[in-house]
Amino acid sequence: ELTEYLKVLKYIGFFDQEKRPIFSFEVKPFGDEDPDLVIANAKRVLNLAWARL
């Protein structure tokens, strides 16, 4: 899903702006998940999705 979202942003030129736009998303632990692992996994998924573009 994230890869498809990034593809759309790339297609509409979101990343081609002269001033680099801010791209962010929110993640949070669920239940007793370790917050550091949640952040690490979010970064991993973002990097993987970006590499698939």
N, CA, C and O atoms as CSV, one atom per row, in Angstrom:
chain,resi,resn,atom,element,x,y,z
A,1,GLU,N,N,0.818,-1.189,0.000
A,1,GLU,CA,C,0.000,0.000,0.000
A,1,GLU,C,C,0.863,1.255,0.000
A,1,GLU,O,O,0.565,2.215,-0.711
A,2,LEU,N,N,1.916,1.252,0.782
A,2,LEU,CA,C,2.775,2.431,0.842
A,2,LEU,C,C,3.470,2.659,-0.493
A,2,LEU,O,O,3.627,3.804,-0.919
A,3,THR,N,N,3.886,1.591,-1.155
A,3,THR,CA,C,4.523,1.732,-2.463
A,3,THR,C,C,3.567,2.385,-3.454
A,3,THR,O,O,3.963,3.274,-4.207
A,4,GLU,N,N,2.326,1.952,-3.459
A,4,GLU,CA,C,1.336,2.540,-4.364
A,4,GLU,C,C,1.109,4.016,-4.049
A,4,GLU,O,O,0.982,4.835,-4.959
A,5,TYR,N,N,1.060,4.347,-2.781
A,5,TYR,CA,C,0.885,5.738,-2.359
A,5,TYR,C,C,2.055,6.592,-2.848
A,5,TYR,O,O,1.853,7.689,-3.367
A,6,LEU,N,N,3.272,6.089,-2.680
A,6,LEU,CA,C,4.450,6.824,-3.138
A,6,LEU,C,C,4.456,6.964,-4.656
A,6,LEU,O,O,4.872,7.997,-5.180
A,7,LYS,N,N,3.998,5.935,-5.366
A,7,LYS,CA,C,3.915,6.015,-6.827
A,7,LYS,C,C,2.990,7.143,-7.263
A,7,LYS,O,O,3.301,7.880,-8.199
A,8,VAL,N,N,1.864,7.277,-6.592
A,8,VAL,CA,C,0.922,8.348,-6.927
A,8,VAL,C,C,1.554,9.709,-6.652
A,8,VAL,O,O,1.455,10.619,-7.475
A,9,LEU,N,N,2.195,9.851,-5.508
A,9,LEU,CA,C,2.852,11.124,-5.194
A,9,LEU,C,C,3.917,11.460,-6.228
A,9,LEU,O,O,4.060,12.615,-6.627
A,10,LYS,N,N,4.654,10.461,-6.656
A,10,LYS,CA,C,5.680,10.682,-7.676
A,10,LYS,C,C,5.026,11.052,-9.009
A,10,LYS,O,O,5.501,11.954,-9.699
A,11,TYR,N,N,3.956,10.371,-9.372
A,11,TYR,CA,C,3.254,10.617,-10.632
A,11,TYR,C,C,2.718,12.047,-10.715
A,11,TYR,O,O,2.786,12.677,-11.770
A,12,ILE,N,N,2.189,12.554,-9.611
A,12,ILE,CA,C,1.619,13.907,-9.636
A,12,ILE,C,C,2.675,14.986,-9.439
A,12,ILE,O,O,2.350,16.173,-9.401
A,13,GLY,N,N,3.936,14.585,-9.314
A,13,GLY,CA,C,5.025,15.548,-9.210
A,13,GLY,C,C,5.266,16.095,-7.819
A,13,GLY,O,O,5.927,17.121,-7.662
A,14,PHE,N,N,4.746,15.433,-6.822
A,14,PHE,CA,C,4.894,15.917,-5.444
A,14,PHE,C,C,6.355,16.074,-5.054
A,14,PHE,O,O,6.716,17.027,-4.362
A,15,PHE,N,N,7.194,15.152,-5.492
A,15,PHE,CA,C,8.605,15.182,-5.109
A,15,PHE,C,C,9.464,16.034,-6.045
A,15,PHE,O,O,10.658,16.208,-5.800
A,16,ASP,N,N,8.866,16.566,-7.114
A,16,ASP,CA,C,9.613,17.346,-8.096
A,16,ASP,C,C,9.594,18.845,-7.819
A,16,ASP,O,O,10.126,19.623,-8.610
A,17,GLN,N,N,9.007,19.251,-6.739
A,17,GLN,CA,C,8.905,20.671,-6.431
A,17,GLN,C,C,10.286,21.242,-6.128
A,17,GLN,O,O,11.172,20.544,-5.634
A,18,GLU,N,N,10.447,22.536,-6.439
A,18,GLU,CA,C,11.736,23.181,-6.198
A,18,GLU,C,C,12.114,23.115,-4.721
A,18,GLU,O,O,13.250,22.789,-4.375
A,19,LYS,N,N,11.164,23.425,-3.867
A,19,LYS,CA,C,11.393,23.307,-2.425
A,19,LYS,C,C,10.903,21.921,-2.007
A,19,LYS,O,O,9.723,21.600,-2.150
A,20,ARG,N,N,11.810,21.116,-1.496
A,20,ARG,CA,C,11.459,19.735,-1.140
A,20,ARG,C,C,10.322,19.725,-0.118
A,20,ARG,O,O,10.438,20.346,0.939
A,21,PRO,N,N,9.226,19.027,-0.421
A,21,PRO,CA,C,8.090,18.980,0.500
A,21,PRO,C,C,8.383,18.081,1.701
A,21,PRO,O,O,9.258,17.216,1.660
A,22,ILE,N,N,7.639,18.309,2.744
A,22,ILE,CA,C,7.735,17.456,3.929
A,22,ILE,C,C,6.826,16.254,3.716
A,22,ILE,O,O,5.661,16.392,3.342
A,23,PHE,N,N,7.373,15.091,3.958
A,23,PHE,CA,C,6.612,13.850,3.849
A,23,PHE,C,C,6.711,13.148,5.194
A,23,PHE,O,O,7.810,12.834,5.651
A,24,SER,N,N,5.591,12.904,5.822
A,24,SER,CA,C,5.623,12.255,7.129
A,24,SER,C,C,4.401,11.354,7.291
A,24,SER,O,O,3.400,11.500,6.590
A,25,PHE,N,N,4.507,10.444,8.208
A,25,PHE,CA,C,3.359,9.643,8.595
A,25,PHE,C,C,3.511,9.275,10.062
A,25,PHE,O,O,4.611,9.281,10.613
A,26,GLU,N,N,2.399,8.962,10.670
A,26,GLU,CA,C,2.388,8.700,12.110
A,26,GLU,C,C,2.304,7.202,12.372
A,26,GLU,O,O,1.516,6.490,11.749
A,27,VAL,N,N,3.116,6.746,13.289
A,27,VAL,CA,C,3.042,5.365,13.762
A,27,VAL,C,C,3.047,5.398,15.282
A,27,VAL,O,O,3.629,6.295,15.892
A,28,LYS,N,N,2.402,4.426,15.879
A,28,LYS,CA,C,2.425,4.352,17.340
A,28,LYS,C,C,2.298,2.902,17.770
A,28,LYS,O,O,1.709,2.083,17.065
A,29,PRO,N,N,2.846,2.597,18.911
A,29,PRO,CA,C,2.775,1.223,19.415
A,29,PRO,C,C,1.337,0.831,19.745
A,29,PRO,O,O,0.524,1.661,20.152
A,30,PHE,N,N,1.054,-0.422,19.562
A,30,PHE,CA,C,-0.243,-0.969,19.914
A,30,PHE,C,C,-0.037,-1.951,21.057
A,30,PHE,O,O,0.792,-2.857,20.973
A,31,GLY,N,N,-0.790,-1.762,22.108
A,31,GLY,CA,C,-0.655,-2.661,23.256
A,31,GLY,C,C,0.716,-2.539,23.889
A,31,GLY,O,O,1.148,-1.447,24.258
A,32,ASP,N,N,1.393,-3.666,24.011
A,32,ASP,CA,C,2.696,-3.663,24.680
A,32,ASP,C,C,3.870,-3.689,23.691
A,32,ASP,O,O,4.970,-4.115,24.045
A,33,GLU,N,N,3.636,-3.234,22.453
A,33,GLU,CA,C,4.725,-3.191,21.474
A,33,GLU,C,C,5.814,-2.225,21.921
A,33,GLU,O,O,5.531,-1.203,22.547
A,34,ASP,N,N,7.034,-2.548,21.602
A,34,ASP,CA,C,8.181,-1.701,21.915
A,34,ASP,C,C,8.196,-0.520,20.939
A,34,ASP,O,O,8.281,-0.732,19.729
A,35,PRO,N,N,8.116,0.718,21.438
A,35,PRO,CA,C,8.096,1.890,20.556
A,35,PRO,C,C,9.302,1.963,19.621
A,35,PRO,O,O,9.167,2.381,18.471
A,36,ASP,N,N,10.466,1.565,20.100
A,36,ASP,CA,C,11.658,1.601,19.247
A,36,ASP,C,C,11.533,0.626,18.076
A,36,ASP,O,O,11.975,0.924,16.966
A,37,LEU,N,N,10.934,-0.528,18.323
A,37,LEU,CA,C,10.731,-1.497,17.244
A,37,LEU,C,C,9.694,-1.008,16.244
A,37,LEU,O,O,9.825,-1.240,15.042
A,38,VAL,N,N,8.674,-0.338,16.735
A,38,VAL,CA,C,7.648,0.208,15.845
A,38,VAL,C,C,8.273,1.231,14.900
A,38,VAL,O,O,7.999,1.217,13.699
A,39,ILE,N,N,9.103,2.110,15.433
A,39,ILE,CA,C,9.769,3.121,14.602
A,39,ILE,C,C,10.732,2.455,13.624
A,39,ILE,O,O,10.769,2.817,12.448
A,40,ALA,N,N,11.497,1.500,14.093
A,40,ALA,CA,C,12.443,0.797,13.220
A,40,ALA,C,C,11.715,0.087,12.079
A,40,ALA,O,O,12.166,0.127,10.934
A,41,ASN,N,N,10.606,-0.552,12.384
A,41,ASN,CA,C,9.837,-1.241,11.342
A,41,ASN,C,C,9.226,-0.252,10.357
A,41,ASN,O,O,9.173,-0.529,9.159
A,42,ALA,N,N,8.767,0.890,10.843
A,42,ALA,CA,C,8.213,1.911,9.956
A,42,ALA,C,C,9.286,2.419,8.997
A,42,ALA,O,O,9.020,2.601,7.809
A,43,LYS,N,N,10.484,2.647,9.501
A,43,LYS,CA,C,11.592,3.083,8.641
A,43,LYS,C,C,11.932,2.013,7.612
A,43,LYS,O,O,12.181,2.322,6.446
A,44,ARG,N,N,11.943,0.756,8.044
A,44,ARG,CA,C,12.250,-0.349,7.134
A,44,ARG,C,C,11.228,-0.427,6.008
A,44,ARG,O,O,11.591,-0.587,4.843
A,45,VAL,N,N,9.953,-0.313,6.357
A,45,VAL,CA,C,8.888,-0.383,5.360
A,45,VAL,C,C,8.970,0.802,4.398
A,45,VAL,O,O,8.789,0.632,3.192
A,46,LEU,N,N,9.237,1.988,4.914
A,46,LEU,CA,C,9.369,3.162,4.045
A,46,LEU,C,C,10.543,2.989,3.087
A,46,LEU,O,O,10.409,3.263,1.894
A,47,ASN,N,N,11.675,2.545,3.586
A,47,ASN,CA,C,12.842,2.338,2.724
A,47,ASN,C,C,12.569,1.276,1.659
A,47,ASN,O,O,12.981,1.432,0.509
A,48,LEU,N,N,11.887,0.215,2.030
A,48,LEU,CA,C,11.548,-0.836,1.080
A,48,LEU,C,C,10.589,-0.309,0.008
A,48,LEU,O,O,10.775,-0.572,-1.180
A,49,ALA,N,N,9.576,0.426,0.426
A,49,ALA,CA,C,8.612,0.987,-0.525
A,49,ALA,C,C,9.303,1.967,-1.471
A,49,ALA,O,O,9.032,1.959,-2.672
A,50,TRP,N,N,10.179,2.799,-0.951
A,50,TRP,CA,C,10.889,3.780,-1.774
A,50,TRP,C,C,11.778,3.062,-2.796
A,50,TRP,O,O,11.878,3.494,-3.944
A,51,ALA,N,N,12.414,1.979,-2.384
A,51,ALA,CA,C,13.284,1.223,-3.287
A,51,ALA,C,C,12.494,0.563,-4.415
A,51,ALA,O,O,13.058,0.274,-5.470
A,52,ARG,N,N,11.226,0.323,-4.215
A,52,ARG,CA,C,10.391,-0.324,-5.231
A,52,ARG,C,C,9.869,0.650,-6.280
A,52,ARG,O,O,9.246,0.225,-7.253
A,53,LEU,N,N,10.105,1.923,-6.106
A,53,LEU,CA,C,9.610,2.904,-7.088
A,53,LEU,C,C,10.349,2.793,-8.395
A,53,LEU,O,O,10.063,3.539,-9.331
